[in-house]
Amino acid sequence: MPLFMPVTIMGGGLIVNLSPPVAGDNDDGTAYGLRTLLTTSILSAPSNGSAIRVTFSASTGNNLPVTAAYVGHKGASAPNFDGNQKQLLFGGSGSVTITANSSITSDLLNFSFDKTKDLIISVGTTSLHMKTGNPSATGYTAYNKPSDQSNSGTTTVSSYSTATSEFYGCTKIEIFQ
């Protein structure tokens, strides 16, 4: 009997199982709006998808309060959504506190993933304490703005700072057919 069984959800299997390499903790401790852009090159999806779930990780020594998290395709320019973003839920709730040095995976979300479009994951937090990464692979871009935690689901945002080849908090992305 195999140790790992294939996952079948909503009529299809797992098509993207991406775990960016974690570089360390960001324990800034202030409120932020955070967005991570994942390009089609890093997602490498063989087909379109119908569902997604995202895992977020708190830093080693502090809890991470997530006020809201959203996923959607990139709009005309990053870090903006195309207007079809959807809220990620955690046990049915739109907000969650992730205990220090642990992770939480969102509920499975019906999401029409288009393999030809870049993906944006947006998180609002009142106190930044999360795993971050600066992977050697290109395809990730992180955006942040202090005190903008209430706009994680907003389609168009402004004045976000950019960090190329970096991501915030999302330590696993799973997309299903």
N, C-alpha and C positions, 0 to 999 in steps of 0.2 A: 504494500500500500504506500503511495507516495506521501511525502510529508506535506507537500503543498498541493492543494486542489485548485483547479482553475476557477476564477470568480465569474459568475454569470449573473448579470443584473440587467433588468429591463430589456430582456431579449438579446443582449449582446455582452461580450466580454470586455475586459480591461484593454484599452488601446494605448493609454499613456500612464506610466507609473514613474514619475520623475521625483527624485529626492536630491535637491541641490546640496552640495557639500557645505556643512556648517563651519564657519571660521571662528565663531566665538559669541560672546554676549554683547548686547547693547543695553546698558543700564543707565541711559540718559535720565530717566525718571520723570520726564515732563510729558505733557499731552501732545499728541501728534496725529496728523492724517498721513497715512503711509500707503503708497501704491507700488506694486511690483509689476513690471512689464515682462512677460515671457514671450519671446518671438516664436514664430512657426519653426525656425531652425532648431531651437532647443526643445520644443515640444515633440517634434518628429512624429506627428500622428499619421498613421497609415490611412485613416478614414475619419469622417465626421463622427461626432458623438452625441449622446442624448442625456448624459448625466455626468455630474462632477462631484467630487468631495476634496476638501483641502485640509491638511493637518498643519496646525500652528504650534509653535514651541516657545515656552517661557524661558527666560534666562536661568542660569544656574542658581542664583541666590534670591530671586525676587519673583513675586506673582505678576502675571500679565493680565490686566483688565482690558478686555476687548469690548468696546461699546457697540460696535457693529462691524461686519465684514461683508464684502460684496465681490462678485466675480462677473466679468463681462468681457466683450471684445473691445479692442482699442478703437477709438473714434478716429477722426481725421488726424489728430495728433495726440501723442501721449503727454501726460498721463490721463487723458480724457477717455471716458467710455463712449460707445456708439449709441447709447440711449436704451439699450436692452439688458442692462445689468440686473442681476438678481442677488437678493440677500442670502448669505449663508446662515444657516441655523445650527444651533448646538443643543441637542436634546429638545428641539422645538422652540428654543429661545434665541432671540436675535443678539443677545449679549452673553458673555461668559467671562469668568475669571479663571485663568489657567494657573495652576499651582506651580511654584518655583521648580525648575528642573524637570518639568513634565510637559506632555503634549496633549492636544485634544484634536479630534477629527470632526469636521462638520458633518451634519446629516447629509445623506445623499440628496442632491438637488437636481431636479429635472432642468437641464440646460442644453440648448441647441448649440453645441460646439461646432464651429466651422474650422476645419483644419487649415484653411487658407488665410485665417485671420489671427493676429497676435492677441494674447490674452492678458487681461489686467486683473490682479487681485488687490483689493483695497481694504485697509483695516483702519479703524479708529481706536485710539487708546488714550486713556487719561493719565497713564504713567508707563512710559516706554521701558519695558524689560523683556526683550525677546532675543531669540537666536537670530543671528545675521550671518550672511556669507558673502564672500568675495570669490566666487568660483573662477577657476582659470578659463573655463569655457565662456565664450561670448554668448549673448542671447538673453541676458538678464539686465534690466535697468531698474533701479530703485528711485522713487521720488518721495520727498517728505516735505511737510510744512508744519511748523509748530502751531499748536492751538487750533488745528483744523480737524479735530477728531469727529466733529458732528457732520462732516461732509463726505464720509466714506462712500455713500451711495449717490452722491451728486454726479451728474453726467459730465459737466465741464467745470474744471477747477483752474485756479491760477496761482502764480507765484510759488510753485513747488520747486525745491532744489533737486538736482539730479546727481545720482551716483551710478556711473556705468559699471556693468558686470557685478552688480550687487543685488541682493534681495533682502526683504524684511519679513521675518517671522514664519513664512510659509515653508515648511520643511518637507512637505510631500504634496504632490498634486496627482490625483487619479481621475482619469477621464474614461468613461465607459461608452460603448457603442449603443 
